[in-house]
Amino acid sequence: MIGTLERVLVRPPLAEDGARWRECGWRAAPDHPAAAAEHEVLVGLLEEAGAEVVVSRHDPGNPDAIYVYDPVLVGREGAVLLRPGKEVRRGEPGALAPMLEAAGVPVARSVAERALVEGGDTVWLDAETLLVGVGYRTNAAAVPALREAFPGVGVIPFDLPHWNGAGEVMHLMSFISPLDRDLALVYPRIAPVRLMALLAERGISVVEVPDEEFESQGPNVLALGPRRALALEGSPETRRRMERAGVDVVTYRGDEISRKGDGGPTCLTRPLLRS
């Protein structure tokens, strides 16, 4: 998750998405022209970082479809179609499959129907270690399902906090984002003790997100490469702390595409290839 980003999938907001904002639990109705403008800037930043951007327009009418990190997980053999815990998103993995195939990313398999798993609850700590958050969006059955989908990979589960309940998203990536092989951005107050211990055991230092910037999505950043990060505007102290740790940070405005739907830069992107 920290190699140089070479190819990435995005899905822009569509005009017809806004009608279902309440059904999808958004905080407010998106303003489509403003959302489209924000997304265009985001794509420009990805391209400036050297990534080829693959654009999909799957699942029109679903505002959550812009958060392309959640429906699939990409490994060495291709994409694994997941099964989102949020019921209104269950059609997204199948809708994305043809686009992935057209982009040269084979669909290797799908998780079993008993499993619920969203990409936001998965973190590749390294090429052989997949961390999984078990909570309201990803259930315990996801752990054996992911072990089957990624043979030879160590899948390590962590229980997620209740936080504000099932109605508000709380993913593993809500409080941890890798920045380099030896560095991660973490909001430690709700991080599992076993997770903090694992980071220490692996020699991974932590940049701590301050309390006042957790709900501004301070912990949710996208690694563009080792110690290069894309972050949502509005968490200035977190940015300063990353920069003091040697991280080059660029930011985007996401009032429409991030804050209203609770999805940061990782949520808005599905990396397809890193070097």
C-alpha positions in Angstrom: 0.0 0.0 0.0 3.0 2.3 0.0 4.7 1.5 -3.3 4.7 4.2 -6.0 1.2 4.5 -7.3 1.3 3.7 -11.1 -2.3 2.9 -11.9 -5.5 3.7 -10.1 -9.3 3.3 -10.6 -11.7 6.1 -9.8 -15.5 6.6 -10.3 -16.6 10.3 -10.7 -19.9 11.5 -9.1 -22.8 11.3 -11.6 -25.8 13.6 -11.7 -28.2 10.8 -11.0 -26.4 9.8 -7.8 -27.8 12.5 -5.7 -31.4 11.2 -5.5 -30.4 8.4 -3.1 -28.2 10.3 -0.7 -30.6 9.7 2.3 -30.9 6.0 1.5 -27.1 5.7 1.5 -26.7 7.6 4.8 -24.9 10.7 3.4 -24.8 13.7 5.8 -26.4 16.0 3.1 -27.3 16.0 -0.6 -24.3 16.4 -2.8 -24.1 19.4 -5.1 -23.3 17.7 -8.4 -21.4 20.5 -10.2 -19.3 21.2 -7.1 -18.7 17.4 -6.5 -17.6 16.9 -10.1 -15.2 19.9 -9.9 -13.7 18.5 -6.7 -13.3 15.0 -8.2 -11.6 16.5 -11.3 -9.0 18.2 -9.1 -8.5 14.9 -7.3 -7.9 13.1 -10.6 -5.4 15.8 -11.6 -3.4 15.4 -8.4 -3.2 11.6 -9.0 -2.0 12.2 -12.6 0.5 14.8 -11.3 1.8 12.1 -9.0 2.6 9.9 -12.0 -0.4 7.6 -11.9 -2.5 6.4 -14.8 -6.1 7.1 -13.9 -8.7 4.6 -15.0 -12.2 6.0 -14.9 -15.3 3.9 -14.4 -19.0 5.1 -14.4 -20.5 1.9 -13.0 -23.7 1.7 -10.9 -25.3 5.1 -11.8 -27.7 6.4 -9.2 -25.6 5.1 -6.3 -23.7 8.0 -4.5 -21.5 5.5 -2.6 -20.1 4.1 -5.9 -17.5 6.9 -5.9 -15.8 5.1 -3.0 -14.2 2.4 -5.2 -11.9 1.1 -2.5 -14.6 -0.8 -0.8 -16.1 -3.3 -3.4 -12.8 -5.1 -4.4 -9.4 -6.0 -3.0 -6.5 -6.4 -5.4 -3.7 -9.0 -4.9 -1.1 -10.7 -7.0 -3.5 -12.8 -9.0 -6.0 -10.0 -9.7 -9.1 -8.6 -8.1 -11.2 -10.3 -5.4 -14.8 -9.2 -5.5 -15.9 -8.4 -1.9 -19.4 -8.4 -0.3 -20.1 -5.0 1.4 -21.7 -5.0 4.8 -23.7 -2.0 3.7 -26.6 -3.6 1.9 -27.2 -0.8 -0.6 -23.7 -1.4 -1.9 -24.0 -5.1 -2.6 -24.4 -4.5 -6.4 -21.1 -2.6 -6.7 -18.6 -5.5 -6.9 -20.4 -7.1 -9.8 -20.9 -3.8 -11.5 -17.1 -3.1 -11.3 -16.0 -6.5 -12.6 -16.4 -5.8 -16.4 -14.4 -2.5 -15.9 -11.6 -4.3 -14.1 -11.4 -7.0 -16.8 -11.3 -4.2 -19.5 -8.5 -2.5 -17.6 -6.5 -5.7 -17.6 -7.1 -6.7 -14.0 -8.5 -10.2 -14.0 -11.2 -11.1 -11.4 -9.6 -13.9 -9.5 -12.5 -14.8 -7.3 -15.4 -13.6 -5.1 -15.7 -14.0 -1.3 -18.3 -16.5 -0.1 -21.8 -15.3 0.4 -21.7 -15.9 4.2 -18.9 -13.3 4.4 -19.4 -9.5 4.6 -16.3 -7.5 3.9 -15.5 -4.0 2.7 -12.2 -2.8 1.4 -12.0 -0.1 4.0 -11.6 -2.8 6.6 -8.5 -4.2 4.9 -4.9 -3.0 5.2 -1.9 -4.6 3.5 0.8 -4.1 6.1 3.2 -5.7 3.7 3.0 -8.1 0.7 2.4 -11.1 3.0 0.3 -9.5 5.8 -3.3 -8.4 5.5 -4.9 -6.7 8.4 -8.7 -7.0 8.7 -11.1 -5.0 10.9 -14.1 -6.9 12.2 -17.1 -4.6 12.9 -20.5 -3.6 11.5 -19.3 -3.7 7.8 -17.0 -6.7 7.9 -18.0 -9.8 9.8 -16.0 -12.7 11.4 -16.7 -14.9 8.4 -14.7 -12.5 6.3 -11.5 -13.7 7.9 -11.5 -17.3 6.6 -12.9 -16.1 3.3 -10.0 -13.8 2.8 -7.5 -16.5 3.8 -9.0 -18.6 1.1 -8.9 -15.8 -1.4 -5.3 -15.0 -0.7 -3.5 -18.3 0.0 -0.1 -17.9 1.7 -1.0 -14.5 3.1 -1.2 -14.0 6.9 -4.7 -12.5 7.6 -4.8 -10.9 11.0 -8.2 -9.7 12.4 -8.8 -6.9 14.9 -12.1 -6.1 16.5 -13.3 -2.5 15.7 -14.9 -0.2 18.3 -18.6 0.4 18.4 -18.0 4.1 18.1 -21.4 5.6 17.1 -23.1 2.4 16.1 -24.0 0.5 13.0 -25.4 3.6 11.3 -22.1 5.4 11.0 -19.1 4.0 9.1 -16.1 2.9 11.1 -13.5 1.1 9.1 -10.1 -0.1 10.0 -8.8 2.6 7.7 -10.7 5.2 9.6 -7.8 5.2 12.0 -4.7 3.8 10.2 -3.0 4.6 6.9 0.4 3.2 5.9 2.9 5.9 4.8 6.0 3.8 4.3 7.5 0.4 5.2 8.4 1.8 8.6 5.8 4.5 9.1 2.0 4.6 9.6 -0.5 7.4 10.4 -2.7 6.3 13.3 -5.3 7.7 15.6 -4.2 5.6 18.6 -7.1 6.3 21.0 -9.4 3.8 19.3 -6.7 1.5 17.8 -6.7 -2.0 19.2 -3.8 -2.7 21.6 -2.8 -5.7 19.5 -2.5 -3.5 16.5 -0.3 -1.0 18.2 1.9 -3.9 19.5 2.1 -5.4 16.0 3.3 -2.1 14.5 5.9 -1.9 17.2 7.0 -5.5 16.6 7.4 -4.8 12.9 9.5 -1.7 13.5 6.8 0.6 12.2 6.8 4.1 13.7 3.5 6.0 14.3 2.5 9.5 13.4 -0.3 10.2 15.8 -3.5 12.1 14.7 -4.7 14.5 17.4 -8.1 14.1 18.9 -9.5 17.2 17.2 -8.7 15.9 13.7 -10.1 12.4 13.9 -13.5 13.4 12.7 -12.1 15.6 10.0 -10.7 12.3 8.5 -7.2 13.1 9.5 -6.1 9.5 9.7 -7.4 8.7 6.2 -4.6 9.4 3.7 -3.6 7.8 0.4 0.1 6.9 0.0 1.2 8.0 -3.5 4.5 6.4 -2.8 6.9 6.0 0.1 6.5 9.1 2.4 4.3 10.8 -0.2 0.6 11.2 0.8 -2.6 12.7 -0.5 -4.9 14.0 2.2 -8.2 15.8 2.7 -7.9 19.5 3.6 -8.9 20.4 7.1 -6.4 18.5 9.3 -3.5 21.0 9.5 -1.8 19.6 12.6 -1.9 16.0 11.2 -0.3 17.4 8.0 2.5 19.1 10.1 3.2 15.9 12.0 3.5 13.9 8.8 5.8 16.5 7.3 8.0 16.5 10.4 8.3 12.7 9.8 9.5 13.4 6.3 6.3 12.9 4.4 5.5 15.0 1.3 1.8 15.9 1.6 -0.6 17.3 -1.0 -4.2 18.0 -0.2 -7.5 18.3 -2.0 -10.8 19.9 -1.1 -13.5 17.3 -0.5 -16.5 19.1 1.0 -18.8 17.3 -1.4 -17.1 14.0 -2.3 -15.5 13.3 1.1 -17.2 15.0 4.0 -20.8 14.5 3.0 -20.3 10.7 2.4 -17.6 10.1 5.0 -15.0 8.9 2.5 -11.5 10.1 2.3 -8.8 9.8 -0.4 -8.3 6.0 0.2 -12.0 5.5 -0.2 -12.1 7.4 -3.5 -9.4 5.4 -5.1 -8.7 1.7 -5.9 -5.0 1.2 -6.6 -4.5 -1.3 -9.4 -0.7 -1.2 -9.7 2.1 -0.1 -7.5 5.9 -0.5 -8.0 
